[in-house]
Amino acid sequence: MPSVIAIAAHPDDIEFLFAGTLLQLARRGWELHYVNLCDGSRGSTTMDQQQTAAVRLEEAKASCQVLGAKFYPPIYADMEACYTTANLKKVTALVRMARPSIVLTHSPQDYMEDHEVACRLAVSAAFSHGMPNLESDPPVEVFMDPVTVYHAQPIGNATPLGDPVRPHFFVDESEVIDKKIEALACHASQKQWLDESQGQDSYLETAREMSREVGRMSGRFEYAEGWRRHQHWGFCGPDDDPLREALADILVEAEQ
């Protein structure tokens, strides 16, 4: 069974940005793996850090069950994301455990640092999955199969400076959008936090509108997620493109 791992920053990032594509892969027989590197512990104004982390852990596990994915626990607290060798060893272990053909992660440029650090760690872990001289934490045997990395759209479909970002291709998620929203709804603690911190009146409707916006960008789909393929050097063959191949029937290329 082919395998895909989604590596995101916070609990609910996968649901907002990746879940439609994951669900479409699952419908085609792919095994799903799910990890948020941050514990979500600072995403509340009503609970303390320890309580927030515990609540958000259970929410993420519930969402993961809805998606039908294998869950991996976070490795650091919110706003403590750093690109270090210690963290790289932990993320490398996750990639080696999942043995994916595809790694889905954030845009290299996004609105906050936690997203960008998660992206960097995911990319480096995909690169180091076959390096026997980089011992992971915990130790996991290397594998030598190719791994292809894909980047989701940044929040707002723009860089932190507001420059527009267009994906390489769009994946239709119209048939799975309700399941995507069901998974996001597991993160119930985020409604209050997002309403207060980011002015999102309904985080579920915000997720739908984000998917609608990318769908409009596609020119074809009602709801869509956008992806950019990372350069192949050191990761996979120059023609390897397993996400495009797996979802060719529900995919449209972006106009250049």
Wavefront OBJ file of the C-alpha trace (Angstrom):
o trace
v 0.000 0.000 0.000
v 1.477 3.395 -0.939
v 1.966 5.817 1.931
v 1.709 9.594 2.433
v 2.666 11.633 5.489
v 1.279 15.093 6.252
v 3.669 17.159 8.382
v 2.139 20.407 9.644
v 2.758 22.950 12.369
v -0.377 23.073 14.557
v -3.412 20.956 15.368
v -5.990 21.902 12.675
v -3.449 22.967 9.994
v -3.758 19.615 8.226
v -7.541 19.938 8.242
v -7.483 23.468 6.830
v -4.862 22.883 4.141
v -4.188 19.182 3.407
v -7.185 17.054 4.402
v -9.054 17.100 1.089
v -6.028 15.718 -0.734
v -5.422 13.124 1.998
v -9.023 11.931 1.783
v -8.802 11.649 -1.989
v -5.623 9.586 -1.662
v -7.272 7.345 0.936
v -10.130 6.669 -1.491
v -7.498 5.381 -3.912
v -5.915 3.002 -1.419
v -3.204 5.149 0.124
v -2.157 4.790 3.763
v -2.319 8.119 5.632
v 0.084 9.378 8.306
v -0.593 12.544 10.308
v 1.619 14.717 12.521
v 1.423 18.241 13.924
v 4.857 19.259 15.184
v 3.493 21.872 17.642
v 1.337 20.793 20.607
v -1.138 23.673 20.278
v -0.546 24.611 23.914
v -0.518 28.372 23.419
v -3.657 28.526 21.283
v -6.115 29.535 24.008
v -7.093 32.552 26.095
v -9.257 30.556 28.529
v -7.109 27.500 29.419
v -3.566 27.311 30.769
v -0.783 25.858 28.647
v -0.895 22.340 30.089
v -4.670 22.068 29.809
v -4.659 23.479 26.281
v -2.065 20.950 25.161
v -4.108 18.073 26.617
v -7.360 19.249 25.008
v -5.807 19.854 21.620
v -4.043 16.479 21.664
v -7.374 14.692 22.075
v -8.982 16.873 19.390
v -6.191 16.027 16.943
v -6.531 12.315 17.686
v -10.290 12.501 17.072
v -9.754 14.326 13.785
v -7.129 11.805 12.745
v -9.664 9.040 13.344
v -12.193 10.796 11.098
v -9.556 11.004 8.363
v -8.537 7.383 8.857
v -4.887 8.256 9.409
v -2.134 7.028 11.707
v -1.436 9.614 14.420
v 2.001 10.739 15.648
v 2.344 13.031 18.700
v 3.840 16.554 18.564
v 7.478 17.231 19.412
v 7.486 20.805 20.789
v 5.258 23.607 22.102
v 3.717 26.402 20.037
v 6.167 29.223 19.300
v 9.110 26.953 20.211
v 9.564 25.657 16.680
v 13.249 25.767 15.794
v 15.306 24.225 13.033
v 17.775 22.213 15.108
v 19.540 18.894 14.646
v 17.620 17.494 17.617
v 14.269 18.344 16.019
v 15.409 17.128 12.605
v 16.281 13.736 14.119
v 12.747 13.492 15.545
v 11.047 14.377 12.263
v 13.359 12.065 10.338
v 12.206 9.239 12.609
v 8.592 9.994 11.668
v 9.358 9.869 7.949
v 11.247 6.601 8.331
v 8.350 5.097 10.327
v 5.798 6.116 7.695
v 7.973 5.151 4.698
v 6.024 7.516 2.429
v 6.231 8.099 -1.282
v 4.735 11.550 -0.654
v 5.400 14.174 2.021
v 2.810 16.967 2.256
v 3.842 20.064 4.165
v 3.471 23.834 4.433
v 4.595 26.486 1.988
v 8.237 27.552 2.470
v 6.919 31.103 2.900
v 3.869 31.485 5.109
v 2.331 33.980 7.466
v 4.019 32.684 10.642
v 7.302 31.128 11.682
v 5.878 27.874 13.060
v 4.602 26.992 9.579
v 7.907 27.818 7.906
v 9.966 25.844 10.444
v 7.658 22.827 10.070
v 8.209 23.038 6.319
v 11.984 23.180 6.671
v 12.051 20.208 9.036
v 9.737 18.183 6.792
v 11.858 18.868 3.716
v 15.109 18.005 5.468
v 13.622 14.855 6.991
v 12.482 13.754 3.540
v 16.021 14.377 2.302
v 17.662 12.473 5.186
v 15.365 9.434 5.190
v 18.048 7.345 3.505
v 21.097 8.685 5.390
v 22.405 5.896 7.656
v 24.880 8.324 9.236
v 22.021 10.500 10.503
v 20.596 8.542 13.428
v 16.982 9.469 14.035
v 15.331 9.950 17.434
v 14.190 7.341 18.220
v 16.424 5.204 16.011
v 14.536 3.929 12.966
v 16.019 1.995 10.064
v 16.604 4.022 6.903
v 14.821 3.263 3.636
v 16.068 4.105 0.158
v 12.861 4.500 -1.846
v 12.252 7.927 -3.434
v 10.249 10.515 -1.496
v 8.565 13.441 -3.259
v 7.697 16.600 -1.311
v 4.723 18.854 -2.058
v 3.940 22.248 -0.551
v 0.424 23.429 0.294
v -0.778 26.939 -0.347
v 0.197 29.550 2.244
v -2.570 31.116 4.300
v -4.279 33.732 2.132
v -2.568 32.322 -0.993
v 0.188 34.889 -0.535
v 3.643 35.308 0.957
v 4.020 37.159 4.279
v 4.608 40.322 2.242
v 1.390 39.870 0.289
v 2.792 38.621 -3.001
v 0.375 36.148 -4.611
v 1.287 32.457 -4.690
v -0.205 30.168 -7.321
v 0.081 26.402 -7.041
v 1.517 24.165 -9.748
v -1.739 22.198 -9.799
v -5.131 21.927 -8.110
v -6.791 18.875 -6.542
v -10.585 18.683 -6.552
v -11.902 18.108 -3.034
v -15.586 18.744 -3.769
v -16.591 15.125 -3.080
v -14.786 15.052 0.284
v -15.310 18.609 1.547
v -17.935 17.548 4.104
v -15.590 14.917 5.563
v -12.806 17.529 5.658
v -15.062 19.890 7.632
v -16.106 17.031 9.922
v -12.437 16.441 10.738
v -11.850 20.153 11.353
v -14.893 20.314 13.642
v -13.073 17.970 16.039
v -10.861 20.960 16.899
v -13.710 22.633 18.792
v -11.425 24.586 21.143
v -10.209 26.595 18.173
v -13.479 28.419 17.529
v -13.031 30.675 20.564
v -9.299 31.139 19.924
v -9.658 31.975 16.234
v -12.609 34.291 16.866
v -10.561 36.280 19.394
v -7.107 36.138 17.838
v -7.857 36.278 14.103
v -11.453 37.440 13.800
v -12.756 34.261 12.179
v -16.472 34.261 12.966
v -16.816 30.575 12.129
v -13.688 28.541 11.609
v -15.646 25.861 9.752
v -17.076 28.340 7.246
v -13.629 29.951 6.985
v -12.230 26.563 5.928
v -14.954 26.155 3.317
v -14.283 29.625 1.954
v -10.545 28.953 1.771
v -11.302 25.851 -0.299
v -13.764 27.802 -2.448
v -11.132 30.455 -3.107
v -8.613 27.883 -4.315
v -11.397 26.277 -6.337
v -12.030 29.611 -8.043
v -8.305 29.878 -8.769
v -8.480 26.492 -10.490
v -11.157 27.726 -12.892
v -12.830 24.310 -12.718
v -13.551 22.986 -9.214
v -15.959 24.239 -6.557
v -13.567 23.278 -3.764
v -9.856 22.622 -4.223
v -6.448 22.428 -2.588
v -3.346 23.676 -4.377
v 0.093 22.070 -4.402
v 3.610 22.860 -5.544
v 6.141 20.065 -6.106
v 9.534 20.500 -4.472
v 12.641 20.146 -6.636
v 13.668 16.509 -7.009
v 17.408 16.827 -6.302
v 18.342 14.375 -3.523
v 14.737 13.302 -2.919
v 13.478 11.362 -5.926
v 13.877 10.954 -9.658
v 13.455 13.981 -11.940
v 10.219 12.545 -13.348
v 8.794 11.213 -10.086
v 5.452 12.902 -9.419
v 3.331 10.460 -7.411
v 0.691 12.962 -6.266
v -0.113 14.010 -9.816
v -0.177 10.373 -10.904
v -2.404 9.194 -8.057
v -4.962 11.991 -8.483
v -4.738 12.542 -12.244
v -8.491 12.117 -12.676
v -9.341 14.971 -10.239
v -6.470 17.326 -10.965
v -6.004 20.373 -13.153
v -2.730 22.100 -13.936
v -2.398 25.788 -13.118
v -2.174 28.186 -16.010
v 1.340 29.578 -16.287
l 1 2 3 4 5 6 7 8 9 10 11 12 13 14 15 16 17 18 19 20 21 22 23 24 25 26 27 28 29 30 31 32 33 34 35 36 37 38 39 40 41 42 43 44 45 46 47 48 49 50 51 52 53 54 55 56 57 58 59 60 61 62 63 64 65 66 67 68 69 70 71 72 73 74 75 76 77 78 79 80 81 82 83 84 85 86 87 88 89 90 91 92 93 94 95 96 97 98 99 100 101 102 103 104 105 106 107 108 109 110 111 112 113 114 115 116 117 118 119 120 121 122 123 124 125 126 127 128 129 130 131 132 133 134 135 136 137 138 139 140 141 142 143 144 145 146 147 148 149 150 151 152 153 154 155 156 157 158 159 160 161 162 163 164 165 166 167 168 169 170 171 172 173 174 175 176 177 178 179 180 181 182 183 184 185 186 187 188 189 190 191 192 193 194 195 196 197 198 199 200 201 202 203 204 205 206 207 208 209 210 211 212 213 214 215 216 217 218 219 220 221 222 223 224 225 226 227 228 229 230 231 232 233 234 235 236 237 238 239 240 241 242 243 244 245 246 247 248 249 250 251 252 253 254 255 256
